[in-house]
C-alpha cells in the first residue's frame, strides 16, 4: 500500500510537471502568472525557470518521500502510511497548482 501511494505521488508530480512544460513550451516565452488573488490581483509573475523549479522540487520531494515511507513502513507501518498519504496530498496539490497556472496563462 505504501509503495502504491508513493508511486501515485511520483506520477502526479511528474505528469503535472510534464504537462506544464509542454503547454508552456508551445505558447512561447514571456512572463507567466504564478499567483493570482481576488483582492490584490496578480501578486506573482515568473518565467519558465520558476515553473521548472516548482516541477523539479515536487518530483524530488516525491521521490525522497517514497524512500522515506518505505523505510518507515519497515519500522512502523502507521508512520509509513502517514508519510505516503501526505506525499500523495502534496503531489495532488502540486498538480492542481500546475493546472491553475496553465488555466490562467
Secondary structure, DSSP 8 states (H G I E B T S, - for coil): -HHHHHHHHHHHHHHHHHHHHHHHHHH-SS-EEEEEETTTEEEEEE-HHHHHHHHHHHHHHHHHHHHHHHHHHHH-HHHHHHHHHHHHHHHHHHHHHHHHHHHH-
